[in-house]
Amino acid sequence: MRKILLSAFLCLIKLFASHPRAAVATSTPSFGMRQSGDVSADDGAAGKDVRGVGQALSLCVAFGNKLFVQAKTRATRSGGRRWIEQGSDHEYVAQYVQSHVADDFSLIQLFDRTRGLRIFFDARDPDSVLGYWCTETPNCVWNVLVTDGELRHGADVDCTSVREFDQDRHLASTTIRAVDPVRRIPSDGRSVQDIALVTAGTPNLVSVSDLSAELNSRYALAHGYAFYQYHDSMVPRHIVTWNKVRVLLDMINRTTHEWILWLDTDAVVTNRSISLGDIISSAESYPTHTEVDLILCDDIGGWELNTGVMLWRNTPWAKTILEKLWDMEHLPHMQGAEQAQLIRLLRHEDPKKFRHHIFDQRVFNAHPKVHTEGMFIIHMMGFTDRDRIAYFTSLKEAFDASESDEVSDKGRVEL
């Protein structure tokens, strides 16, 4: 086990060394007033991004009624790329300076100093881009600007037209639907408590979700727990982080497992010797609890709790909490989504924490910055899919090697 964690830990150190800084550099040009050399709507400068010698690439985000296009010009006086916003009639609306673009274009942030406005595009699902805005204030509150966008980049893409309406895509982005798990592994009765692990991804995240599901399902098998994996979302894409609420309700309504462990697709077990039963017993041992139905950990970002890894008991109280949570306003991801709302709900429903317990994140929901050898679960929130795949792959290889060594040892004959 020590060799496994050391190998994976070395990979994690490499990822930290190459991981871009989270801080976004802001630029402060003069906007709204045409100056010599600046881009205007008549310059025809929208639609090209030069990223290599002799190679012209287009980069834009298209919505049903808006189009945001990176301009041809390499940079403004402050060093940031310029972007043009156009309406569905191709009319010029506004211009911005690019303050951050991820290497894979999955995250894009723009800035308009004249209006004190920030625009943020979450393009991790390039076929369902979310746009947010906030004003430049000490407490920037991100609001949904537009949903159902399309990321376009490359040498031969169209960055001159908005996105065409599609009925099937519209229904998928506005309706709640039933989804069955693609993988079910039954429990084998070895565990004292009937425990199930569940995770859910989306089609665009299969490369990450399948890898984490394989690692976590092998942990479940080792302890006799059940395991469920959902490949698609039950909820509209613009509130995809709320999908875990629907999945947990589905599990409570359709199964009889006593405990259900929810795992985000970027969370994996790193120490398979730790039992969930021990964590449950530890939470139940606190004298302030009457009956523990929900177990969580705190959050590295200062939130009271983190919903990336949660243990729910299959009880009427838990079902009621989840139903009330779903009935609350579906805040977007940039406003804390279901995590922020669960904090508000528990403060009202269980202020003295009779029914829920919050551990330190190091118990079973550790961010890589605090995760060390021997800890139970690592939660790679804030990392790119490439970084997650690299770390999960190294962890899988280390576990595979360890299991191979164990088989060899069992077959060895002492002379």
Buried (B, 14 or more C-beta within 10 A) or exposed (E): BEEBBEBBBEBBEBBEEEBEEEEEEBBEBEBEEEEEEBBEBEBEBBBBBBEEEEEEBBBBBBBBEBBBBBBBBEEBEBEBBBBBBBEEEEEBEBBBBBBBBEEBBBBBBBBBBEBEBBBBBBBBBBBBBBBBBBEEEEEBEBEBBBBBBBBBBEEEBEBBEBBEEEEEBEEBBEEEEEBEBBBEBEBEEEBEBBBBBBBBBBEBBBEBBBBBBBBBBBBBBEBBBBBBBBBBBBBBBBBBBBBBBBBBBBBBEEBEBBBBBBBBBBBBBBBBEBBBBEBBEBBEEEEEBEEBBBBBBBBBEEBBBBBBBBBBBBBEBBBEBBEBBBEBEBBBBBBBBBBBBBBBBBEEBBEEBBBBBBBEBBBBBBBBEEBEEEBBBBBBBBBBBBBBBBBBBBBBBBBEEBEEEEEEEEEEEEE
